[in-house]
Structure formats: C-alpha cells, structure tokens
C-alpha cells in the first residue's frame, strides 16, 4: 500500500488498516481485505475501494475485483513481466459506474490517474542497469 501511495503522490492517497502498509503475502482470495478510503491530495475523501483480490502472485501479478463507492464493479489487473533491461508493467482496468452518465468522466479520470502512476514509477525506477 505504501507503493500505491508513492505511485499516486500527490494526487491521491489510499488508506489501509494497520501501521506497516504491506499486504499479506498470501491474501485471502475473493474476500474483502479492507476498505481503503481514497483521499484527494491526501485529505479529501472522494471514494472508497473494498479491496478484494481474485488472483495474487506476489511480485508478478494480481487481479483485483472490487466494489467502489463510485463503481458497481472495478477490475484491475497488474502484470510485471521481466525483460532484458528490467521489466514491463501492464495495468488493465475495467469498471462499471454506478451512475452510467458519469462513465466518460470516470474514464478520463482513470486514464489520468494511471498515466500519473506510470510516470511516477518510471521516475522512481527507470535507472540504467550497471
């Protein structure tokens, strides 16, 4: 979860229970792990995510199937694939908005958020290998 917040900084911050900010190495699949509040600029609650993993491979892949306040369904798959020079990170997202007319707005916001996340990841980790 600390990594998620690093990726989103300073646009949003997600909350989690406990103090260490790490997920269990083998989270229970298909069960809500916890409710994470999504805070705009780290302060203003704008949504929540009932974080639920359907599939989880530590360090390589996860498939999240969650419910958000704004979304009837949120499906986020992240895959990290090793390459000769590092890795390729692929995020795929599907969602079903609770208010259908807001779908285009949500799409624009999610595209911006993931563009921001990937920019931050490149900034943090895109360093030449020795």
N, C-alpha and C positions, 0 to 999 in steps of 0.2 A: 504494500500500500504506500510505503514511502516513495517507491519508484514511480507509482502512478502520480503522486503529487509532484514529483520532480518533473515528470513529463508535462503536466498541465500548468505548472507555475508560470506566471502568476494569475492566469485566467481563472482557474477554479481549484478548489481543494476538496478532497473526499475524506470523510471521517471514517473511523473504524473503532471498534471496541479494543480495550487493552492498551498497553503502552509501547510494545515493541514494534508494531507496524508491519509484522510479517504474517503471511498466511500459513496455515498448517501445510506440511509437506505432502500430506495426503488428505485434502479436504473432502468431506462427505459429498458425494455427487447427488444432484437432484434435490438437495435440501438448501434452504436459505441459510447462508453462513451468518449474515448480519445485515442490518440496514445501514447503508452508508449515505449520509447527507452530502449533497453536492452544493458547495458554497461558492458563490460568485466572488472572485477576488479574495477568497478565503474567509469571507464574513457573512454574506447574504445567502440564506438558504433558497435555492431555486429549484431543487428536485431531490429525489432520493432514489437509491438503487438497492433493491432487495437482492443482494449479490448471491447468485446461485450458479455453481459450475455444473455443467452436464458432463464434461470431459476435462481431464487435467493431466498434463505430462510436465513435471517440474523442469524449468529451464528450456523447454521446447515449444509447448503448445497448451492453450486452453480454449475451451468453448464455454462461454457464459450464456446462460438462458435465464434472464432475469425479468423482473417487473419493475418499472419505474413509475413514479407519480404521473409523469407525462406520457408514458408508453405502456400500452397493454402488453407488449412483448418487445424485449430487447435481446438480440442475439449478436454476440461479439466473439469472433474467433481471432486469436493471435497465434501466428506461427513464426518461429525463429528457425531459419534454415542456415546451417553453416555454409560458407563459401570459401574460396581460396584466399580471399583477403579479409575475411571477418565473418559477417552474417548478413542475411536479408531478413527483414522484419516485415510481415504482412498482416495487416489488420483488415478484417471483413466485418461489416456491420449490416444487420437488417433490423428494422423496427416497425412497429405498428402503433401509430399515435392514438391516444385516447380521443383526441379531437381531430378528426380527419382533415379539416380545413387548415390545420397547422402543420401538416406533413411537409410542405415545401419549406416552411421556415425551419422546422427541425432538421431537415436535410442540409440546409445551408449552415446551420449552427454546428451540426456534427461534422460536416466536411471541414469547417474552420478549426474545430477542436482537434481533429485527428491530424490535420496539416500542422497545427501548432505542436502537438505531441511529437510528431516525427521530426520536426525541425529541432525541438529540444533534444531528442535522442541523438540526432546527428551532431549537434553541438557538444553534447556530453561524451559521446563515444566514438565519433568519427576521427580517429587518430591513426596515423600510419603505423603499421606493424614494424617492429625492429628487424 
